[in-house]
Every structure is written in C-alpha cells, then in structure tokens.
Amino acid sequence: MALLDWVIDPLAGFNFPPEVQERADHLADRATEGLLSDEERAEYEALIEAADFIAILKLKALNRLDRDRGQTPHT
C-alpha cells in the first residue's frame, strides 16, 4: 500500500464521532429556533466550517480512490 493510501483510505471513510454530530444537531435545532447564544453561534459556525472542509477532503479522497480503481469520479 502506498503512503498516500494510508491517508486517503481513512479520510474517505471519516465521520464525526457521534457526540460531535449530536452537538451539531442540537446547535442546528437551536439555530432554527433562533435561540443560539453568541458562544453557541461561534461553536456552530466552527462546526459547519469544519464539516465543509472535511466534506471537500472526503470528496477528493474518494475521487482519488475511484481514479486509482478506474472508476468514474464522484461529483
């Protein structure tokens, strides 16, 4: 296995731990209700930015895996 595979394989399958996802869901509910404190809003925005960044990395990792396997890349 190539060195890059040691990074790509785990990244492609990464998900937030359940407790982080639960916190994000809780903050999302509070945001929808208009009840976020300034501290919660900052935390929620940071989680959204992290999730967006990880989603981009996952897509790139999956596309690399697909390309290496001769499959059509994800979009």
PyMOL Python script that loads the backbone (N, CA, C, O; Angstrom):
from pymol import cmd

cmd.read_pdbstr("""\
ATOM      1  N   MET A   1       0.855  -1.175   0.000  1.00  0.00           N
ATOM      2  CA  MET A   1       0.000   0.000   0.000  1.00  0.00           C
ATOM      3  C   MET A   1       0.900   1.237   0.000  1.00  0.00           C
ATOM      4  O   MET A   1       1.841   1.332   0.788  1.00  0.00           O
ATOM      5  N   ALA A   2       0.601   2.171  -0.883  1.00  0.00           N
ATOM      6  CA  ALA A   2       1.388   3.395  -0.990  1.00  0.00           C
ATOM      7  C   ALA A   2       1.127   4.289   0.224  1.00  0.00           C
ATOM      8  O   ALA A   2       0.087   4.199   0.876  1.00  0.00           O
ATOM      9  N   LEU A   3       2.091   5.141   0.499  1.00  0.00           N
ATOM     10  CA  LEU A   3       1.973   6.050   1.633  1.00  0.00           C
ATOM     11  C   LEU A   3       0.701   6.882   1.548  1.00  0.00           C
ATOM     12  O   LEU A   3       0.013   7.074   2.551  1.00  0.00           O
ATOM     13  N   LEU A   4       0.389   7.373   0.365  1.00  0.00           N
ATOM     14  CA  LEU A   4      -0.808   8.192   0.200  1.00  0.00           C
ATOM     15  C   LEU A   4      -2.073   7.418   0.562  1.00  0.00           C
ATOM     16  O   LEU A   4      -3.033   8.002   1.065  1.00  0.00           O
ATOM     17  N   ASP A   5      -2.081   6.113   0.310  1.00  0.00           N
ATOM     18  CA  ASP A   5      -3.244   5.288   0.650  1.00  0.00           C
ATOM     19  C   ASP A   5      -3.510   5.274   2.156  1.00  0.00           C
ATOM     20  O   ASP A   5      -4.660   5.154   2.577  1.00  0.00           O
ATOM     21  N   TRP A   6      -2.473   5.395   2.958  1.00  0.00           N
ATOM     22  CA  TRP A   6      -2.637   5.415   4.414  1.00  0.00           C
ATOM     23  C   TRP A   6      -3.398   6.655   4.862  1.00  0.00           C
ATOM     24  O   TRP A   6      -3.995   6.668   5.939  1.00  0.00           O
ATOM     25  N   VAL A   7      -3.378   7.686   4.044  1.00  0.00           N
ATOM     26  CA  VAL A   7      -4.112   8.914   4.344  1.00  0.00           C
ATOM     27  C   VAL A   7      -5.482   8.883   3.685  1.00  0.00           C
ATOM     28  O   VAL A   7      -6.482   9.230   4.314  1.00  0.00           O
ATOM     29  N   ILE A   8      -5.536   8.477   2.440  1.00  0.00           N
ATOM     30  CA  ILE A   8      -6.772   8.538   1.659  1.00  0.00           C
ATOM     31  C   ILE A   8      -7.839   7.581   2.182  1.00  0.00           C
ATOM     32  O   ILE A   8      -8.991   7.983   2.347  1.00  0.00           O
ATOM     33  N   ASP A   9      -7.487   6.340   2.444  1.00  0.00           N
ATOM     34  CA  ASP A   9      -8.492   5.359   2.882  1.00  0.00           C
ATOM     35  C   ASP A   9      -9.222   5.793   4.156  1.00  0.00           C
ATOM     36  O   ASP A   9     -10.453   5.797   4.171  1.00  0.00           O
ATOM     37  N   PRO A  10      -8.510   6.156   5.220  1.00  0.00           N
ATOM     38  CA  PRO A  10      -9.237   6.585   6.424  1.00  0.00           C
ATOM     39  C   PRO A  10     -10.027   7.878   6.209  1.00  0.00           C
ATOM     40  O   PRO A  10     -11.122   8.036   6.749  1.00  0.00           O
ATOM     41  N   LEU A  11      -9.480   8.785   5.432  1.00  0.00           N
ATOM     42  CA  LEU A  11     -10.165  10.052   5.189  1.00  0.00           C
ATOM     43  C   LEU A  11     -11.470   9.827   4.440  1.00  0.00           C
ATOM     44  O   LEU A  11     -12.480  10.460   4.748  1.00  0.00           O
ATOM     45  N   ALA A  12     -11.456   8.945   3.474  1.00  0.00           N
ATOM     46  CA  ALA A  12     -12.659   8.679   2.679  1.00  0.00           C
ATOM     47  C   ALA A  12     -13.797   8.144   3.543  1.00  0.00           C
ATOM     48  O   ALA A  12     -14.968   8.366   3.238  1.00  0.00           O
ATOM     49  N   GLY A  13     -13.458   7.448   4.608  1.00  0.00           N
ATOM     50  CA  GLY A  13     -14.490   6.881   5.478  1.00  0.00           C
ATOM     51  C   GLY A  13     -14.746   7.662   6.753  1.00  0.00           C
ATOM     52  O   GLY A  13     -15.462   7.189   7.635  1.00  0.00           O
ATOM     53  N   PHE A  14     -14.165   8.862   6.862  1.00  0.00           N
ATOM     54  CA  PHE A  14     -14.276   9.633   8.101  1.00  0.00           C
ATOM     55  C   PHE A  14     -15.684  10.162   8.326  1.00  0.00           C
ATOM     56  O   PHE A  14     -16.337  10.643   7.399  1.00  0.00           O
ATOM     57  N   ASN A  15     -16.131  10.069   9.541  1.00  0.00           N
ATOM     58  CA  ASN A  15     -17.356  10.723  10.005  1.00  0.00           C
ATOM     59  C   ASN A  15     -17.065  11.311  11.376  1.00  0.00           C
ATOM     60  O   ASN A  15     -16.217  10.804  12.110  1.00  0.00           O
ATOM     61  N   PHE A  16     -17.770  12.382  11.717  1.00  0.00           N
ATOM     62  CA  PHE A  16     -17.619  12.935  13.056  1.00  0.00           C
ATOM     63  C   PHE A  16     -18.022  11.880  14.077  1.00  0.00           C
ATOM     64  O   PHE A  16     -18.913  11.072  13.813  1.00  0.00           O
ATOM     65  N   PRO A  17     -17.383  11.878  15.228  1.00  0.00           N
ATOM     66  CA  PRO A  17     -17.839  10.987  16.304  1.00  0.00           C
ATOM     67  C   PRO A  17     -19.293  11.315  16.663  1.00  0.00           C
ATOM     68  O   PRO A  17     -19.727  12.457  16.511  1.00  0.00           O
ATOM     69  N   PRO A  18     -20.037  10.325  17.134  1.00  0.00           N
ATOM     70  CA  PRO A  18     -21.464  10.548  17.428  1.00  0.00           C
ATOM     71  C   PRO A  18     -21.724  11.727  18.356  1.00  0.00           C
ATOM     72  O   PRO A  18     -22.695  12.457  18.158  1.00  0.00           O
ATOM     73  N   GLU A  19     -20.880  11.930  19.366  1.00  0.00           N
ATOM     74  CA  GLU A  19     -21.137  13.026  20.300  1.00  0.00           C
ATOM     75  C   GLU A  19     -20.963  14.389  19.628  1.00  0.00           C
ATOM     76  O   GLU A  19     -21.648  15.347  19.986  1.00  0.00           O
ATOM     77  N   VAL A  20     -20.063  14.482  18.666  1.00  0.00           N
ATOM     78  CA  VAL A  20     -19.885  15.742  17.929  1.00  0.00           C
ATOM     79  C   VAL A  20     -21.082  15.972  17.010  1.00  0.00           C
ATOM     80  O   VAL A  20     -21.591  17.088  16.906  1.00  0.00           O
ATOM     81  N   GLN A  21     -21.528  14.900  16.342  1.00  0.00           N
ATOM     82  CA  GLN A  21     -22.694  15.021  15.470  1.00  0.00           C
ATOM     83  C   GLN A  21     -23.934  15.397  16.269  1.00  0.00           C
ATOM     84  O   GLN A  21     -24.738  16.214  15.820  1.00  0.00           O
ATOM     85  N   GLU A  22     -24.093  14.804  17.454  1.00  0.00           N
ATOM     86  CA  GLU A  22     -25.239  15.124  18.304  1.00  0.00           C
ATOM     87  C   GLU A  22     -25.194  16.596  18.726  1.00  0.00           C
ATOM     88  O   GLU A  22     -26.224  17.271  18.743  1.00  0.00           O
ATOM     89  N   ARG A  23     -24.008  17.088  19.064  1.00  0.00           N
ATOM     90  CA  ARG A  23     -23.865  18.500  19.450  1.00  0.00           C
ATOM     91  C   ARG A  23     -24.215  19.414  18.274  1.00  0.00           C
ATOM     92  O   ARG A  23     -24.911  20.415  18.443  1.00  0.00           O
ATOM     93  N   ALA A  24     -23.729  19.062  17.084  1.00  0.00           N
ATOM     94  CA  ALA A  24     -24.041  19.859  15.899  1.00  0.00           C
ATOM     95  C   ALA A  24     -25.546  19.863  15.623  1.00  0.00           C
ATOM     96  O   ALA A  24     -26.114  20.900  15.280  1.00  0.00           O
ATOM     97  N   ASP A  25     -26.181  18.717  15.772  1.00  0.00           N
ATOM     98  CA  ASP A  25     -27.632  18.639  15.566  1.00  0.00           C
ATOM     99  C   ASP A  25     -28.380  19.499  16.583  1.00  0.00           C
ATOM    100  O   ASP A  25     -29.343  20.186  16.244  1.00  0.00           O
ATOM    101  N   HIS A  26     -27.926  19.452  17.826  1.00  0.00           N
ATOM    102  CA  HIS A  26     -28.545  20.263  18.879  1.00  0.00           C
ATOM    103  C   HIS A  26     -28.414  21.758  18.556  1.00  0.00           C
ATOM    104  O   HIS A  26     -29.377  22.518  18.661  1.00  0.00           O
ATOM    105  N   LEU A  27     -27.202  22.156  18.163  1.00  0.00           N
ATOM    106  CA  LEU A  27     -26.984  23.560  17.821  1.00  0.00           C
ATOM    107  C   LEU A  27     -27.799  23.965  16.593  1.00  0.00           C
ATOM    108  O   LEU A  27     -28.305  25.084  16.520  1.00  0.00           O
ATOM    109  N   ALA A  28     -27.922  23.054  15.634  1.00  0.00           N
ATOM    110  CA  ALA A  28     -28.733  23.344  14.440  1.00  0.00           C
ATOM    111  C   ALA A  28     -30.195  23.583  14.830  1.00  0.00           C
ATOM    112  O   ALA A  28     -30.838  24.501  14.322  1.00  0.00           O
ATOM    113  N   ASP A  29     -30.707  22.751  15.731  1.00  0.00           N
ATOM    114  CA  ASP A  29     -32.087  22.935  16.201  1.00  0.00           C
ATOM    115  C   ASP A  29     -32.245  24.284  16.886  1.00  0.00           C
ATOM    116  O   ASP A  29     -33.216  24.999  16.640  1.00  0.00           O
ATOM    117  N   ARG A  30     -31.298  24.631  17.741  1.00  0.00           N
ATOM    118  CA  ARG A  30     -31.367  25.919  18.447  1.00  0.00           C
ATOM    119  C   ARG A  30     -31.244  27.081  17.465  1.00  0.00           C
ATOM    120  O   ARG A  30     -31.891  28.114  17.636  1.00  0.00           O
ATOM    121  N   ALA A  31     -30.411  26.911  16.432  1.00  0.00           N
ATOM    122  CA  ALA A  31     -30.266  27.966  15.423  1.00  0.00           C
ATOM    123  C   ALA A  31     -31.584  28.160  14.676  1.00  0.00           C
ATOM    124  O   ALA A  31     -31.996  29.292  14.420  1.00  0.00           O
ATOM    125  N   THR A  32     -32.233  27.070  14.333  1.00  0.00           N
ATOM    126  CA  THR A  32     -33.518  27.145  13.631  1.00  0.00           C
ATOM    127  C   THR A  32     -34.560  27.874  14.472  1.00  0.00           C
ATOM    128  O   THR A  32     -35.402  28.604  13.949  1.00  0.00           O
ATOM    129  N   GLU A  33     -34.487  27.663  15.779  1.00  0.00           N
ATOM    130  CA  GLU A  33     -35.435  28.293  16.693  1.00  0.00           C
ATOM    131  C   GLU A  33     -35.024  29.722  17.075  1.00  0.00           C
ATOM    132  O   GLU A  33     -35.763  30.428  17.760  1.00  0.00           O
ATOM    133  N   GLY A  34     -33.832  30.133  16.620  1.00  0.00           N
ATOM    134  CA  GLY A  34     -33.352  31.472  16.938  1.00  0.00           C
ATOM    135  C   GLY A  34     -32.897  31.615  18.385  1.00  0.00           C
ATOM    136  O   GLY A  34     -32.986  32.702  18.956  1.00  0.00           O
ATOM    137  N   LEU A  35     -32.415  30.542  18.978  1.00  0.00           N
ATOM    138  CA  LEU A  35     -32.086  30.540  20.403  1.00  0.00           C
ATOM    139  C   LEU A  35     -30.595  30.440  20.714  1.00  0.00           C
ATOM    140  O   LEU A  35     -30.225  30.270  21.876  1.00  0.00           O
ATOM    141  N   LEU A  36     -29.734  30.540  19.703  1.00  0.00           N
ATOM    142  CA  LEU A  36     -28.300  30.402  19.958  1.00  0.00           C
ATOM    143  C   LEU A  36     -27.735  31.604  20.706  1.00  0.00           C
ATOM    144  O   LEU A  36     -28.039  32.755  20.392  1.00  0.00           O
ATOM    145  N   SER A  37     -26.900  31.305  21.710  1.00  0.00           N
ATOM    146  CA  SER A  37     -26.131  32.374  22.351  1.00  0.00           C
ATOM    147  C   SER A  37     -24.973  32.726  21.418  1.00  0.00           C
ATOM    148  O   SER A  37     -24.722  32.021  20.440  1.00  0.00           O
ATOM    149  N   ASP A  38     -24.279  33.801  21.718  1.00  0.00           N
ATOM    150  CA  ASP A  38     -23.117  34.177  20.899  1.00  0.00           C
ATOM    151  C   ASP A  38     -22.073  33.066  20.902  1.00  0.00           C
ATOM    152  O   ASP A  38     -21.475  32.765  19.869  1.00  0.00           O
ATOM    153  N   GLU A  39     -21.856  32.459  22.067  1.00  0.00           N
ATOM    154  CA  GLU A  39     -20.878  31.369  22.183  1.00  0.00           C
ATOM    155  C   GLU A  39     -21.314  30.152  21.373  1.00  0.00           C
ATOM    156  O   GLU A  39     -20.497  29.533  20.690  1.00  0.00           O
ATOM    157  N   GLU A  40     -22.594  29.810  21.447  1.00  0.00           N
ATOM    158  CA  GLU A  40     -23.112  28.675  20.678  1.00  0.00           C
ATOM    159  C   GLU A  40     -23.038  28.957  19.174  1.00  0.00           C
ATOM    160  O   GLU A  40     -22.731  28.063  18.385  1.00  0.00           O
ATOM    161  N   ARG A  41     -23.320  30.196  18.784  1.00  0.00           N
ATOM    162  CA  ARG A  41     -23.262  30.554  17.364  1.00  0.00           C
ATOM    163  C   ARG A  41     -21.834  30.378  16.837  1.00  0.00           C
ATOM    164  O   ARG A  41     -21.635  29.853  15.742  1.00  0.00           O
ATOM    165  N   ALA A  42     -20.854  30.813  17.610  1.00  0.00           N
ATOM    166  CA  ALA A  42     -19.456  30.660  17.203  1.00  0.00           C
ATOM    167  C   ALA A  42     -19.086  29.182  17.096  1.00  0.00           C
ATOM    168  O   ALA A  42     -18.398  28.770  16.162  1.00  0.00           O
ATOM    169  N   GLU A  43     -19.548  28.392  18.062  1.00  0.00           N
ATOM    170  CA  GLU A  43     -19.278  26.943  18.028  1.00  0.00           C
ATOM    171  C   GLU A  43     -19.939  26.305  16.815  1.00  0.00           C
ATOM    172  O   GLU A  43     -19.323  25.496  16.121  1.00  0.00           O
ATOM    173  N   TYR A  44     -21.185  26.665  16.560  1.00  0.00           N
ATOM    174  CA  TYR A  44     -21.931  26.103  15.431  1.00  0.00           C
ATOM    175  C   TYR A  44     -21.275  26.477  14.098  1.00  0.00           C
ATOM    176  O   TYR A  44     -21.136  25.634  13.212  1.00  0.00           O
ATOM    177  N   GLU A  45     -20.879  27.729  13.965  1.00  0.00           N
ATOM    178  CA  GLU A  45     -20.210  28.161  12.740  1.00  0.00           C
ATOM    179  C   GLU A  45     -18.893  27.414  12.542  1.00  0.00           C
ATOM    180  O   GLU A  45     -18.551  27.052  11.416  1.00  0.00           O
ATOM    181  N   ALA A  46     -18.152  27.180  13.624  1.00  0.00           N
ATOM    182  CA  ALA A  46     -16.894  26.428  13.528  1.00  0.00           C
ATOM    183  C   ALA A  46     -17.159  24.986  13.102  1.00  0.00           C
ATOM    184  O   ALA A  46     -16.412  24.433  12.295  1.00  0.00           O
ATOM    185  N   LEU A  47     -18.206  24.381  13.632  1.00  0.00           N
ATOM    186  CA  LEU A  47     -18.552  23.013  13.242  1.00  0.00           C
ATOM    187  C   LEU A  47     -18.950  22.943  11.767  1.00  0.00           C
ATOM    188  O   LEU A  47     -18.579  22.005  11.062  1.00  0.00           O
ATOM    189  N   ILE A  48     -19.702  23.935  11.312  1.00  0.00           N
ATOM    190  CA  ILE A  48     -20.103  23.966   9.903  1.00  0.00           C
ATOM    191  C   ILE A  48     -18.881  24.116   9.001  1.00  0.00           C
ATOM    192  O   ILE A  48     -18.766  23.425   7.989  1.00  0.00           O
ATOM    193  N   GLU A  49     -17.975  25.012   9.361  1.00  0.00           N
ATOM    194  CA  GLU A  49     -16.754  25.197   8.569  1.00  0.00           C
ATOM    195  C   GLU A  49     -15.918  23.921   8.548  1.00  0.00           C
ATOM    196  O   GLU A  49     -15.389  23.543   7.503  1.00  0.00           O
ATOM    197  N   ALA A  50     -15.799  23.260   9.690  1.00  0.00           N
ATOM    198  CA  ALA A  50     -15.040  22.008   9.753  1.00  0.00           C
ATOM    199  C   ALA A  50     -15.706  20.937   8.894  1.00  0.00           C
ATOM    200  O   ALA A  50     -15.028  20.213   8.165  1.00  0.00           O
ATOM    201  N   ALA A  51     -17.024  20.836   8.977  1.00  0.00           N
ATOM    202  CA  ALA A  51     -17.755  19.841   8.188  1.00  0.00           C
ATOM    203  C   ALA A  51     -17.590  20.106   6.690  1.00  0.00           C
ATOM    204  O   ALA A  51     -17.413  19.171   5.909  1.00  0.00           O
ATOM    205  N   ASP A  52     -17.648  21.367   6.296  1.00  0.00           N
ATOM    206  CA  ASP A  52     -17.457  21.713   4.881  1.00  0.00           C
ATOM    207  C   ASP A  52     -16.051  21.334   4.409  1.00  0.00           C
ATOM    208  O   ASP A  52     -15.880  20.766   3.330  1.00  0.00           O
ATOM    209  N   PHE A  53     -15.061  21.653   5.221  1.00  0.00           N
ATOM    210  CA  PHE A  53     -13.669  21.343   4.879  1.00  0.00           C
ATOM    211  C   PHE A  53     -13.461  19.836   4.763  1.00  0.00           C
ATOM    212  O   PHE A  53     -12.820  19.360   3.825  1.00  0.00           O
ATOM    213  N   ILE A  54     -14.004  19.094   5.718  1.00  0.00           N
ATOM    214  CA  ILE A  54     -13.864  17.637   5.698  1.00  0.00           C
ATOM    215  C   ILE A  54     -14.601  17.048   4.504  1.00  0.00           C
ATOM    216  O   ILE A  54     -14.114  16.099   3.889  1.00  0.00           O
ATOM    217  N   ALA A  55     -15.764  17.592   4.164  1.00  0.00           N
ATOM    218  CA  ALA A  55     -16.514  17.095   3.002  1.00  0.00           C
ATOM    219  C   ALA A  55     -15.709  17.261   1.720  1.00  0.00           C
ATOM    220  O   ALA A  55     -15.715  16.377   0.864  1.00  0.00           O
ATOM    221  N   ILE A  56     -15.024  18.376   1.585  1.00  0.00           N
ATOM    222  CA  ILE A  56     -14.184  18.600   0.400  1.00  0.00           C
ATOM    223  C   ILE A  56     -13.036  17.601   0.377  1.00  0.00           C
ATOM    224  O   ILE A  56     -12.742  17.016  -0.665  1.00  0.00           O
ATOM    225  N   LEU A  57     -12.389  17.405   1.517  1.00  0.00           N
ATOM    226  CA  LEU A  57     -11.287  16.440   1.582  1.00  0.00           C
ATOM    227  C   LEU A  57     -11.774  15.025   1.281  1.00  0.00           C
ATOM    228  O   LEU A  57     -11.107  14.273   0.570  1.00  0.00           O
ATOM    229  N   LYS A  58     -12.950  14.662   1.828  1.00  0.00           N
ATOM    230  CA  LYS A  58     -13.500  13.328   1.566  1.00  0.00           C
ATOM    231  C   LYS A  58     -13.785  13.138   0.074  1.00  0.00           C
ATOM    232  O   LYS A  58     -13.482  12.086  -0.490  1.00  0.00           O
ATOM    233  N   LEU A  59     -14.363  14.152  -0.558  1.00  0.00           N
ATOM    234  CA  LEU A  59     -14.666  14.050  -1.986  1.00  0.00           C
ATOM    235  C   LEU A  59     -13.391  13.870  -2.786  1.00  0.00           C
ATOM    236  O   LEU A  59     -13.344  13.053  -3.706  1.00  0.00           O
ATOM    237  N   LYS A  60     -12.355  14.625  -2.447  1.00  0.00           N
ATOM    238  CA  LYS A  60     -11.077  14.478  -3.142  1.00  0.00           C
ATOM    239  C   LYS A  60     -10.495  13.086  -2.911  1.00  0.00           C
ATOM    240  O   LYS A  60      -9.959  12.475  -3.835  1.00  0.00           O
ATOM    241  N   ALA A  61     -10.600  12.586  -1.679  1.00  0.00           N
ATOM    242  CA  ALA A  61     -10.089  11.251  -1.373  1.00  0.00           C
ATOM    243  C   ALA A  61     -10.859  10.187  -2.143  1.00  0.00           C
ATOM    244  O   ALA A  61     -10.259   9.275  -2.710  1.00  0.00           O
ATOM    245  N   LEU A  62     -12.185  10.299  -2.166  1.00  0.00           N
ATOM    246  CA  LEU A  62     -12.994   9.326  -2.898  1.00  0.00           C
ATOM    247  C   LEU A  62     -12.703   9.375  -4.391  1.00  0.00           C
ATOM    248  O   LEU A  62     -12.639   8.335  -5.046  1.00  0.00           O
ATOM    249  N   ASN A  63     -12.526  10.574  -4.932  1.00  0.00           N
ATOM    250  CA  ASN A  63     -12.191  10.696  -6.355  1.00  0.00           C
ATOM    251  C   ASN A  63     -10.842  10.058  -6.647  1.00  0.00           C
ATOM    252  O   ASN A  63     -10.674   9.405  -7.677  1.00  0.00           O
ATOM    253  N   ARG A  64      -9.885  10.239  -5.753  1.00  0.00           N
ATOM    254  CA  ARG A  64      -8.564   9.624  -5.938  1.00  0.00           C
ATOM    255  C   ARG A  64      -8.677   8.105  -5.909  1.00  0.00           C
ATOM    256  O   ARG A  64      -8.075   7.419  -6.735  1.00  0.00           O
ATOM    257  N   LEU A  65      -9.444   7.583  -4.966  1.00  0.00           N
ATOM    258  CA  LEU A  65      -9.641   6.135  -4.891  1.00  0.00           C
ATOM    259  C   LEU A  65     -10.321   5.620  -6.151  1.00  0.00           C
ATOM    260  O   LEU A  65      -9.919   4.594  -6.699  1.00  0.00           O
ATOM    261  N   ASP A  66     -11.353   6.327  -6.614  1.00  0.00           N
ATOM    262  CA  ASP A  66     -12.048   5.923  -7.836  1.00  0.00           C
ATOM    263  C   ASP A  66     -11.102   5.943  -9.029  1.00  0.00           C
ATOM    264  O   ASP A  66     -11.096   5.016  -9.839  1.00  0.00           O
ATOM    265  N   ARG A  67     -10.306   6.997  -9.134  1.00  0.00           N
ATOM    266  CA  ARG A  67      -9.368   7.109 -10.254  1.00  0.00           C
ATOM    267  C   ARG A  67      -8.362   5.963 -10.213  1.00  0.00           C
ATOM    268  O   ARG A  67      -8.041   5.374 -11.245  1.00  0.00           O
ATOM    269  N   ASP A  68      -7.874   5.655  -9.031  1.00  0.00           N
ATOM    270  CA  ASP A  68      -6.912   4.566  -8.887  1.00  0.00           C
ATOM    271  C   ASP A  68      -7.526   3.215  -9.235  1.00  0.00           C
ATOM    272  O   ASP A  68      -6.821   2.295  -9.650  1.00  0.00           O
ATOM    273  N   ARG A  69      -8.845   3.097  -9.065  1.00  0.00           N
ATOM    274  CA  ARG A  69      -9.543   1.839  -9.356  1.00  0.00           C
ATOM    275  C   ARG A  69     -10.159   1.842 -10.754  1.00  0.00           C
ATOM    276  O   ARG A  69     -10.795   0.867 -11.155  1.00  0.00           O
ATOM    277  N   GLY A  70      -9.971   2.942 -11.500  1.00  0.00           N
ATOM    278  CA  GLY A  70     -10.511   3.024 -12.849  1.00  0.00           C
ATOM    279  C   GLY A  70     -11.989   3.264 -12.908  1.00  0.00           C
ATOM    280  O   GLY A  70     -12.630   2.914 -13.898  1.00  0.00           O
ATOM    281  N   GLN A  71     -12.566   3.866 -11.852  1.00  0.00           N
ATOM    282  CA  GLN A  71     -14.000   4.136 -11.793  1.00  0.00           C
ATOM    283  C   GLN A  71     -14.279   5.601 -12.092  1.00  0.00           C
ATOM    284  O   GLN A  71     -13.371   6.432 -12.089  1.00  0.00           O
ATOM    285  N   THR A  72     -15.552   5.909 -12.352  1.00  0.00           N
ATOM    286  CA  THR A  72     -15.959   7.293 -12.592  1.00  0.00           C
ATOM    287  C   THR A  72     -15.894   8.058 -11.273  1.00  0.00           C
ATOM    288  O   THR A  72     -16.429   7.585 -10.271  1.00  0.00           O
ATOM    289  N   PRO A  73     -15.251   9.232 -11.247  1.00  0.00           N
ATOM    290  CA  PRO A  73     -15.145  10.017 -10.018  1.00  0.00           C
ATOM    291  C   PRO A  73     -16.497  10.493  -9.498  1.00  0.00           C
ATOM    292  O   PRO A  73     -17.456  10.638 -10.256  1.00  0.00           O
ATOM    293  N   HIS A  74     -16.553  10.733  -8.188  1.00  0.00           N
ATOM    294  CA  HIS A  74     -17.733  11.317  -7.537  1.00  0.00           C
ATOM    295  C   HIS A  74     -17.847  12.781  -7.925  1.00  0.00           C
ATOM    296  O   HIS A  74     -16.852  13.421  -8.266  1.00  0.00           O
ATOM    297  N   THR A  75     -19.073  13.310  -7.871  1.00  0.00           N
ATOM    298  CA  THR A  75     -19.269  14.741  -8.124  1.00  0.00           C
ATOM    299  C   THR A  75     -20.042  15.365  -7.011  1.00  0.00           C
ATOM    300  O   THR A  75     -20.308  16.566  -7.042  1.00  0.00           O
TER     301      THR A  75
END
""", "prot")
cmd.dss("prot")
cmd.show_as("cartoon", "prot")
cmd.util.cbc("prot")
cmd.orient("prot")
